[in-house]
Amino acid sequence: RPGHKANVDFAKNKKEQINSKMGTYFVNTNISKQQKRNKYLDERKKRITKFKYIGGEENRKISINNKNLKELFLIYQEMVAQDLDIDNATLLIRELMEIQKNNAVIETTNYKNEITNILYQMGLSDKKIKLQKGKKRIVAFVGKSGVGKTTTAAKIAAFGKRYLEPDEVGMVSLDDSRIGAFEQSRIYANIIGYQVETVTNQNEFSKAVERLASKNLILIDTPGINPKDKTQLEIIGNYLRAYNPIEIHLLMNADNKFEDMKNAINLFNFIPISHLIFTKLDETTTYGNLLGQLIHTKLPVSYFTWGPKVPEDLENGSLIRIIEKILKNINFEQRFFGPPELIADHLNAFEELINEKANYYNKNNRAIMSYDPSFLNEKCV
C-alpha cells in the first residue's frame, strides 16, 4: 500500500527511541519481552540494598528495613501538599537525615518536635508581646485592608487588661480610610474598657500618644495599606519611626499564597517590621505557606487569629503549632503499593534528590516532584 513502508519504518524508529530511554537492555530485539523484563529487574536489584520485600506478587506490598526513609518521604510529601515551598521542604528533610546519619533514632511521635528544634536552630522564633507592669510597650499593627488589624488589636487589648491594671491599656486609631473604622474602634473600647484616641494626621497622632503616656500598653491601629503604594508606606513608616522602642507587627491573611505573601513582605520593607501575625487561620486548610514566610523572613511569629470573636479567637504564635497543623494528616502506618522494585527505585531517587541541591534539578528541568510521590500510594495494575 502507498506509504505503508514509511509508516512501518516510523513506528519501528519510534519504538526503538522509547526503548532506548528505558535502558540499553530493552533495545535487543532478539530476546522475548519477559527476558527483557527479567534482565531489567536483575539490573535494578543489584542497585537496591535497603529494601526487603514481603508478601507474594499478588499483593505487591513492600516493607522497608530503613523505615526512616519511608517516614521522611511521607513527611516531605505532606509538607509539599500543605503548600510549603519545595526548597524549604527539602531543607528540613536534609536536616532530619543529618540527625539520622549520626545514628540518632527518631520516633514517629517525635518528628514534630525535631522539626521545631531545627527551625529554632535556623533562627526562627515565636514571641508574643511581653507585658510587664511598670514597663511601657508601644505596639503597632500594619497590613493590607481587610486583614483584621482592628479586631486583632482589640483582642490583644482584652488580653492586656488581664495582665495589667484596667486603666493601663490604651489605643490610637489611625484608620480613617475605611467607613465606620473609628466607630468600630470605639465600640470595642467601650465593651472591653480601654481608652481609645482617633486621629487623622501626624500632629494629632503625636498628641494622642502623649495623652496615653501613663499607659503600660499602647496599641496603634493603622489604616489598610496597599504595599505597592510607596507614598502610603513612607507616611505610616514616618509615623511609627518617631517612637523607639516600638514593636511593629505585620498582619497577613493565612489564606494568601506563598509568593503573594513573600512579595508583600518585601514591599513592606519601608516599615521596620519586627513581628508577624497570621490571621484568619479558620479560613484555610493549608499552613505550609506560613512556615515558608517565617523561614524567608526569620521574623518571630507573635499571634494567630482563628475567627472574629473578641478576644476568644486569638492564640499565641507557636512554631510547634504550625508544624502540628502541617503534619496533622500524616499516617506513618501507610503502606506503599506497586511493583516492589519500582517503589524501591522511587524511594532511592527521593533519597538522592534530597542529598543533591534543589537548584541542580531546577536547572536541568528536573523538578523535584517529577518523582511523583502519588505513585507510591496508588495500586499498580
VEXNUKE-924553 format. One record per residue (C-alpha): residue number from 1; x, y, z. Coordinates in steps of 0.001 Angstrom, whole numbers, plus 500000, padded with zeros to 6 digits. Layout:
! residues N
+-----+--------+--------+--------+
!   k !     xx !     yy !     zz !
+-----+--------+--------+--------+
! NUM !      X !      Y !      Z !
...
+-----+--------+--------+--------+
//
This chain:
! residues 381
+-----+--------+--------+--------+
!   k !     xx !     yy !     zz !
+-----+--------+--------+--------+
!   1 ! 500000 ! 500000 ! 500000 !
!   2 ! 501253 ! 503527 ! 499275 !
!   3 ! 503026 ! 504959 ! 502311 !
!   4 ! 502768 ! 501680 ! 504241 !
!   5 ! 506530 ! 501102 ! 504396 !
!   6 ! 507112 ! 504671 ! 505594 !
!   7 ! 504580 ! 504217 ! 508393 !
!   8 ! 506159 ! 500930 ! 509460 !
!   9 ! 509633 ! 502468 ! 509489 !
!  10 ! 508372 ! 505426 ! 511506 !
!  11 ! 506717 ! 503130 ! 514067 !
!  12 ! 509836 ! 500976 ! 514301 !
!  13 ! 512099 ! 504008 ! 514849 !
!  14 ! 509709 ! 505428 ! 517457 !
!  15 ! 509678 ! 502125 ! 519352 !
!  16 ! 513480 ! 501964 ! 519366 !
!  17 ! 513636 ! 505555 ! 520678 !
!  18 ! 511289 ! 504714 ! 523519 !
!  19 ! 513140 ! 501507 ! 524320 !
!  20 ! 516491 ! 503309 ! 524349 !
!  21 ! 515186 ! 505703 ! 527000 !
!  22 ! 514215 ! 502797 ! 529234 !
!  23 ! 517660 ! 501252 ! 529186 !
!  24 ! 520033 ! 499592 ! 526738 !
!  25 ! 518844 ! 496138 ! 527788 !
!  26 ! 515446 ! 496920 ! 526227 !
!  27 ! 516833 ! 497530 ! 522746 !
!  28 ! 517869 ! 493969 ! 521908 !
!  29 ! 515025 ! 492658 ! 519720 !
!  30 ! 516343 ! 489090 ! 519732 !
!  31 ! 515037 ! 488296 ! 523223 !
!  32 ! 511471 ! 487960 ! 524429 !
!  33 ! 509575 ! 490603 ! 526369 !
!  34 ! 509794 ! 488508 ! 529544 !
!  35 ! 513547 ! 488125 ! 529121 !
!  36 ! 513856 ! 491876 ! 528669 !
!  37 ! 511863 ! 492493 ! 531828 !
!  38 ! 513880 ! 489943 ! 533809 !
!  39 ! 517150 ! 491468 ! 532662 !
!  40 ! 515919 ! 494934 ! 533619 !
!  41 ! 514811 ! 493766 ! 537065 !
!  42 ! 518067 ! 491934 ! 537703 !
!  43 ! 519960 ! 495078 ! 536832 !
!  44 ! 517833 ! 497168 ! 539182 !
!  45 ! 518049 ! 494681 ! 542073 !
!  46 ! 521830 ! 494984 ! 542048 !
!  47 ! 521416 ! 498630 ! 542996 !
!  48 ! 518751 ! 498084 ! 545656 !
!  49 ! 520218 ! 497257 ! 549045 !
!  50 ! 517960 ! 498999 ! 551519 !
!  51 ! 514638 ! 497295 ! 550994 !
!  52 ! 513094 ! 493962 ! 551867 !
!  53 ! 510023 ! 492724 ! 550046 !
!  54 ! 507286 ! 490785 ! 551799 !
!  55 ! 504179 ! 489041 ! 550531 !
!  56 ! 503623 ! 487486 ! 547170 !
!  57 ! 503249 ! 489112 ! 543803 !
!  58 ! 499508 ! 489105 ! 544338 !
!  59 ! 499528 ! 491846 ! 546986 !
!  60 ! 502622 ! 493712 ! 545793 !
!  61 ! 503376 ! 495324 ! 549144 !
!  62 ! 506751 ! 496479 ! 550337 !
!  63 ! 508159 ! 496689 ! 553832 !
!  64 ! 511163 ! 498958 ! 554257 !
!  65 ! 514031 ! 497957 ! 556545 !
!  66 ! 515183 ! 501547 ! 556705 !
!  67 ! 511827 ! 502781 ! 557937 !
!  68 ! 513181 ! 506282 ! 558495 !
!  69 ! 513475 ! 506807 ! 554745 !
!  70 ! 509833 ! 505907 ! 554288 !
!  71 ! 508854 ! 508236 ! 557135 !
!  72 ! 510893 ! 511104 ! 555704 !
!  73 ! 509262 ! 510573 ! 552338 !
!  74 ! 505801 ! 510802 ! 553927 !
!  75 ! 506791 ! 513961 ! 555824 !
!  76 ! 508136 ! 515554 ! 552641 !
!  77 ! 505003 ! 514601 ! 550731 !
!  78 ! 502754 ! 516100 ! 553410 !
!  79 ! 504768 ! 519335 ! 553690 !
!  80 ! 504598 ! 519947 ! 549945 !
!  81 ! 500873 ! 519094 ! 549919 !
!  82 ! 500475 ! 521721 ! 552664 !
!  83 ! 501999 ! 524393 ! 550376 !
!  84 ! 505444 ! 524549 ! 551935 !
!  85 ! 507712 ! 525510 ! 549062 !
!  86 ! 509853 ! 522679 ! 547740 !
!  87 ! 513220 ! 524236 ! 548622 !
!  88 ! 512326 ! 524612 ! 552300 !
!  89 ! 510699 ! 521173 ! 552461 !
!  90 ! 513903 ! 519698 ! 551033 !
!  91 ! 515997 ! 521680 ! 553509 !
!  92 ! 514075 ! 520325 ! 556514 !
!  93 ! 514293 ! 516731 ! 555257 !
!  94 ! 518046 ! 517137 ! 554771 !
!  95 ! 518380 ! 518267 ! 558386 !
!  96 ! 516375 ! 515265 ! 559608 !
!  97 ! 518629 ! 512996 ! 557535 !
!  98 ! 521681 ! 514542 ! 559183 !
!  99 ! 520267 ! 513685 ! 562592 !
! 100 ! 519721 ! 510081 ! 561481 !
! 101 ! 523180 ! 509818 ! 559946 !
! 102 ! 524539 ! 510324 ! 563436 !
! 103 ! 522738 ! 507122 ! 564451 !
! 104 ! 520021 ! 509036 ! 566258 !
! 105 ! 516692 ! 507229 ! 566186 !
! 106 ! 513693 ! 509482 ! 565700 !
! 107 ! 510415 ! 508016 ! 566894 !
! 108 ! 507392 ! 508826 ! 564751 !
! 109 ! 505842 ! 510672 ! 567694 !
! 110 ! 508892 ! 512941 ! 567945 !
! 111 ! 509269 ! 514178 ! 564358 !
! 112 ! 507243 ! 517329 ! 565055 !
! 113 ! 509498 ! 518259 ! 567975 !
! 114 ! 512637 ! 517532 ! 565939 !
! 115 ! 511461 ! 519737 ! 563069 !
! 116 ! 510587 ! 522501 ! 565533 !
! 117 ! 514068 ! 522277 ! 567082 !
! 118 ! 515596 ! 522529 ! 563607 !
! 119 ! 513559 ! 525695 ! 562996 !
! 120 ! 514781 ! 527241 ! 566250 !
! 121 ! 518371 ! 526403 ! 565264 !
! 122 ! 517743 ! 528129 ! 561915 !
! 123 ! 516924 ! 531331 ! 563789 !
! 124 ! 513129 ! 531170 ! 563736 !
! 125 ! 511206 ! 532102 ! 566861 !
! 126 ! 507776 ! 532675 ! 568378 !
! 127 ! 507436 ! 535719 ! 570572 !
! 128 ! 504236 ! 537266 ! 571867 !
! 129 ! 504010 ! 540780 ! 573317 !
! 130 ! 505741 ! 540721 ! 576684 !
! 131 ! 503631 ! 542591 ! 579216 !
! 132 ! 505286 ! 543858 ! 582365 !
! 133 ! 503930 ! 546230 ! 584955 !
! 134 ! 505883 ! 549451 ! 585092 !
! 135 ! 507372 ! 548948 ! 581622 !
! 136 ! 505751 ! 550759 ! 578709 !
! 137 ! 505264 ! 548990 ! 575386 !
! 138 ! 504130 ! 550605 ! 572143 !
! 139 ! 502827 ! 548089 ! 569614 !
! 140 ! 501644 ! 548942 ! 566088 !
! 141 ! 499681 ! 546746 ! 563681 !
! 142 ! 500134 ! 547156 ! 559915 !
! 143 ! 498875 ! 545243 ! 556914 !
! 144 ! 496613 ! 545264 ! 553900 !
! 145 ! 492966 ! 546296 ! 554079 !
! 146 ! 490671 ! 543612 ! 555461 !
! 147 ! 493396 ! 541557 ! 557115 !
! 148 ! 491901 ! 542110 ! 560583 !
! 149 ! 494070 ! 544778 ! 562223 !
! 150 ! 491331 ! 546491 ! 564264 !
! 151 ! 489841 ! 543228 ! 565532 !
! 152 ! 493279 ! 541794 ! 566355 !
! 153 ! 494250 ! 544958 ! 568234 !
! 154 ! 491032 ! 544719 ! 570265 !
! 155 ! 491744 ! 541059 ! 571100 !
! 156 ! 495249 ! 541904 ! 572322 !
! 157 ! 493880 ! 544853 ! 574300 !
! 158 ! 491458 ! 542494 ! 576040 !
! 159 ! 494269 ! 540098 ! 576981 !
! 160 ! 496420 ! 543045 ! 578046 !
! 161 ! 493778 ! 544087 ! 580571 !
! 162 ! 494011 ! 540641 ! 582187 !
! 163 ! 497699 ! 541099 ! 582970 !
! 164 ! 497771 ! 544832 ! 583644 !
! 165 ! 495633 ! 547238 ! 585628 !
! 166 ! 492333 ! 548111 ! 583875 !
! 167 ! 493482 ! 551656 ! 583120 !
! 168 ! 496932 ! 550682 ! 581797 !
! 169 ! 495836 ! 549844 ! 578231 !
! 170 ! 495207 ! 552441 ! 575521 !
! 171 ! 494843 ! 552548 ! 571747 !
! 172 ! 495439 ! 555046 ! 568955 !
! 173 ! 493391 ! 554521 ! 565793 !
! 174 ! 494735 ! 555945 ! 562533 !
! 175 ! 492285 ! 554054 ! 560357 !
! 176 ! 490185 ! 556831 ! 558835 !
! 177 ! 490275 ! 555352 ! 555315 !
! 178 ! 487574 ! 552754 ! 555958 !
! 179 ! 483933 ! 553672 ! 556541 !
! 180 ! 482987 ! 553016 ! 560159 !
! 181 ! 486561 ! 552231 ! 561245 !
! 182 ! 486650 ! 554796 ! 564051 !
! 183 ! 483206 ! 553721 ! 565225 !
! 184 ! 484318 ! 550082 ! 565326 !
! 185 ! 487357 ! 551046 ! 567427 !
! 186 ! 485144 ! 552975 ! 569870 !
! 187 ! 482687 ! 550070 ! 570183 !
! 188 ! 485487 ! 547651 ! 571074 !
! 189 ! 486931 ! 550175 ! 573528 !
! 190 ! 483577 ! 550625 ! 575280 !
! 191 ! 482905 ! 546896 ! 575523 !
! 192 ! 486390 ! 545876 ! 576692 !
! 193 ! 487068 ! 549034 ! 578666 !
! 194 ! 490156 ! 550880 ! 577451 !
! 195 ! 490900 ! 554406 ! 576276 !
! 196 ! 490976 ! 554969 ! 572506 !
! 197 ! 492199 ! 558046 ! 570613 !
! 198 ! 491188 ! 558570 ! 566969 !
! 199 ! 493497 ! 560695 ! 564793 !
! 200 ! 493838 ! 561668 ! 561122 !
! 201 ! 497299 ! 563243 ! 560834 !
! 202 ! 500794 ! 563048 ! 562313 !
! 203 ! 500351 ! 566058 ! 564603 !
! 204 ! 497200 ! 564568 ! 566141 !
! 205 ! 498951 ! 561233 ! 566343 !
! 206 ! 501841 ! 562617 ! 568422 !
! 207 ! 499444 ! 564358 ! 570807 !
! 208 ! 497343 ! 561211 ! 571195 !
! 209 ! 500386 ! 559156 ! 572149 !
! 210 ! 501310 ! 561827 ! 574694 !
! 211 ! 497826 ! 561601 ! 576233 !
! 212 ! 498348 ! 557855 ! 576651 !
! 213 ! 501841 ! 558266 ! 578142 !
! 214 ! 500721 ! 556834 ! 581503 !
! 215 ! 499628 ! 553537 ! 579920 !
! 216 ! 501838 ! 550442 ! 580076 !
! 217 ! 500487 ! 549135 ! 576774 !
! 218 ! 499766 ! 551474 ! 573856 !
! 219 ! 498347 ! 549806 ! 570730 !
! 220 ! 498344 ! 551567 ! 567341 !
! 221 ! 495790 ! 550552 ! 564723 !
! 222 ! 496864 ! 551757 ! 561254 !
! 223 ! 494817 ! 552057 ! 558049 !
! 224 ! 494889 ! 549343 ! 555427 !
! 225 ! 497967 ! 549738 ! 553260 !
! 226 ! 498468 ! 548883 ! 549623 !
! 227 ! 502063 ! 547542 ! 549725 !
! 228 ! 502607 ! 548853 ! 546197 !
! 229 ! 501820 ! 552409 ! 547337 !
! 230 ! 505258 ! 553645 ! 548412 !
! 231 ! 503925 ! 557047 ! 549468 !
! 232 ! 501462 ! 555500 ! 551903 !
! 233 ! 504124 ! 553165 ! 553240 !
! 234 ! 506501 ! 556088 ! 553841 !
! 235 ! 503801 ! 558092 ! 555646 !
! 236 ! 502944 ! 555246 ! 558024 !
! 237 ! 506637 ! 554470 ! 558437 !
! 238 ! 507353 ! 558071 ! 559476 !
! 239 ! 504506 ! 557956 ! 562000 !
! 240 ! 505931 ! 554872 ! 563659 !
! 241 ! 509661 ! 555650 ! 563477 !
! 242 ! 509092 ! 558632 ! 565770 !
! 243 ! 508761 ! 556210 ! 568690 !
! 244 ! 511514 ! 553939 ! 569920 !
! 245 ! 511347 ! 551274 ! 571143 !
! 246 ! 508279 ! 550158 ! 569215 !
! 247 ! 507092 ! 546757 ! 568050 !
! 248 ! 505576 ! 546707 ! 564560 !
! 249 ! 503536 ! 543585 ! 563807 !
! 250 ! 502709 ! 542852 ! 560156 !
! 251 ! 499389 ! 541022 ! 559777 !
! 252 ! 498999 ! 538563 ! 556904 !
! 253 ! 495984 ! 536552 ! 555811 !
! 254 ! 496799 ! 532855 ! 556234 !
! 255 ! 494866 ! 532079 ! 553056 !
! 256 ! 497310 ! 534023 ! 550862 !
! 257 ! 499670 ! 532156 ! 548557 !
! 258 ! 503338 ! 531854 ! 549497 !
! 259 ! 504597 ! 534048 ! 546647 !
! 260 ! 501957 ! 536720 ! 547317 !
! 261 ! 502970 ! 536819 ! 550983 !
! 262 ! 506637 ! 536955 ! 550080 !
! 263 ! 506143 ! 539840 ! 547646 !
! 264 ! 504033 ! 541766 ! 550171 !
! 265 ! 506666 ! 541377 ! 552892 !
! 266 ! 509353 ! 542609 ! 550518 !
! 267 ! 507246 ! 545665 ! 549639 !
! 268 ! 506678 ! 546451 ! 553324 !
! 269 ! 510419 ! 546989 ! 553798 !
! 270 ! 509753 ! 550739 ! 554074 !
! 271 ! 508442 ! 549955 ! 557563 !
! 272 ! 510729 ! 548300 ! 560157 !
! 273 ! 508639 ! 545153 ! 560742 !
! 274 ! 509558 ! 543279 ! 563938 !
! 275 ! 506912 ! 540501 ! 564161 !
! 276 ! 504415 ! 538583 ! 562021 !
! 277 ! 500787 ! 537836 ! 562879 !
! 278 ! 498831 ! 535338 ! 560772 !
! 279 ! 495098 ! 535986 ! 560674 !
! 280 ! 492008 ! 534045 ! 559568 !
! 281 ! 493540 ! 530610 ! 560034 !
! 282 ! 489984 ! 529289 ! 560221 !
! 283 ! 489587 ! 530111 ! 556515 !
! 284 ! 492390 ! 527878 ! 555254 !
! 285 ! 493317 ! 524203 ! 555326 !
! 286 ! 496991 ! 524608 ! 554359 !
! 287 ! 499694 ! 526029 ! 556615 !
! 288 ! 502973 ! 525415 ! 554820 !
! 289 ! 502902 ! 528919 ! 553347 !
! 290 ! 503033 ! 530326 ! 556896 !
! 291 ! 506133 ! 528339 ! 557727 !
! 292 ! 507679 ! 529368 ! 554406 !
! 293 ! 507309 ! 533051 ! 555333 !
! 294 ! 508872 ! 532538 ! 558747 !
! 295 ! 511859 ! 530806 ! 557146 !
! 296 ! 512080 ! 533535 ! 554498 !
! 297 ! 511981 ! 536490 ! 556915 !
! 298 ! 513339 ! 534990 ! 560175 !
! 299 ! 510812 ! 537279 ! 561907 !
! 300 ! 509182 ! 535926 ! 565068 !
! 301 ! 505530 ! 534954 ! 564888 !
! 302 ! 503558 ! 536596 ! 567691 !
! 303 ! 499918 ! 535584 ! 567269 !
! 304 ! 497388 ! 533586 ! 565272 !
! 305 ! 493739 ! 534545 ! 564871 !
! 306 ! 491080 ! 531918 ! 564167 !
! 307 ! 487924 ! 533995 ! 563730 !
! 308 ! 486147 ! 537269 ! 564559 !
! 309 ! 485331 ! 536636 ! 568223 !
! 310 ! 486964 ! 539072 ! 570652 !
! 311 ! 489046 ! 538003 ! 572493 !
! 312 ! 488471 ! 534229 ! 572155 !
! 313 ! 489822 ! 533752 ! 568621 !
! 314 ! 493383 ! 534787 ! 569457 !
! 315 ! 496238 ! 532356 ! 570077 !
! 316 ! 499892 ! 532907 ! 570928 !
! 317 ! 502094 ! 532275 ! 567911 !
! 318 ! 503942 ! 528957 ! 568076 !
! 319 ! 506261 ! 527104 ! 565702 !
! 320 ! 505212 ! 523715 ! 567061 !
! 321 ! 501581 ! 524657 ! 566408 !
! 322 ! 502340 ! 525324 ! 562739 !
! 323 ! 504193 ! 522010 ! 562400 !
! 324 ! 501291 ! 520191 ! 564054 !
! 325 ! 498867 ! 521721 ! 561553 !
! 326 ! 501131 ! 520876 ! 558600 !
! 327 ! 501545 ! 517231 ! 559648 !
! 328 ! 498077 ! 516747 ! 561106 !
! 329 ! 497015 ! 514201 ! 558450 !
! 330 ! 500248 ! 512218 ! 558188 !
! 331 ! 499918 ! 508456 ! 558584 !
! 332 ! 503178 ! 506661 ! 559294 !
! 333 ! 501400 ! 503287 ! 559021 !
! 334 ! 500629 ! 503943 ! 555381 !
! 335 ! 501653 ! 501119 ! 553050 !
! 336 ! 503100 ! 501685 ! 549588 !
! 337 ! 501557 ! 499760 ! 546691 !
! 338 ! 503110 ! 498854 ! 543374 !
! 339 ! 505888 ! 496646 ! 541981 !
! 340 ! 508441 ! 496451 ! 544820 !
! 341 ! 511425 ! 497103 ! 542585 !
! 342 ! 509846 ! 500246 ! 541169 !
! 343 ! 508841 ! 501526 ! 544609 !
! 344 ! 512402 ! 500986 ! 545785 !
! 345 ! 513636 ! 502929 ! 542760 !
! 346 ! 511365 ! 505833 ! 543612 !
! 347 ! 512498 ! 505916 ! 547212 !
! 348 ! 516144 ! 505664 ! 546203 !
! 349 ! 515567 ! 508536 ! 543796 !
! 350 ! 513939 ! 510501 ! 546614 !
! 351 ! 516970 ! 509959 ! 548855 !
! 352 ! 519349 ! 511006 ! 546083 !
! 353 ! 517178 ! 514022 ! 545392 !
! 354 ! 517323 ! 515217 ! 548986 !
! 355 ! 521083 ! 514809 ! 549097 !
! 356 ! 521543 ! 516914 ! 545992 !
! 357 ! 520943 ! 520639 ! 545737 !
! 358 ! 517422 ! 521534 ! 544647 !
! 359 ! 518908 ! 524031 ! 542201 !
! 360 ! 520552 ! 521192 ! 540288 !
! 361 ! 517192 ! 519684 ! 539474 !
! 362 ! 515623 ! 523012 ! 538588 !
! 363 ! 518482 ! 523978 ! 536237 !
! 364 ! 518204 ! 520666 ! 534436 !
! 365 ! 514414 ! 520860 ! 534140 !
! 366 ! 514033 ! 518009 ! 536599 !
! 367 ! 511502 ! 519302 ! 539057 !
! 368 ! 511801 ! 517692 ! 542446 !
! 369 ! 508254 ! 516445 ! 542215 !
! 370 ! 508992 ! 514685 ! 538920 !
! 371 ! 509354 ! 511591 ! 541100 !
! 372 ! 505605 ! 511741 ! 541576 !
! 373 ! 505015 ! 510594 ! 545182 !
! 374 ! 501350 ! 509888 ! 544457 !
! 375 ! 502535 ! 506828 ! 542518 !
! 376 ! 503517 ! 505160 ! 545762 !
! 377 ! 500008 ! 505475 ! 547142 !
! 378 ! 498135 ! 504011 ! 544198 !
! 379 ! 497734 ! 500322 ! 543498 !
! 380 ! 499694 ! 499343 ! 540441 !
! 381 ! 497620 ! 497443 ! 537888 !
+-----+--------+--------+--------+
//
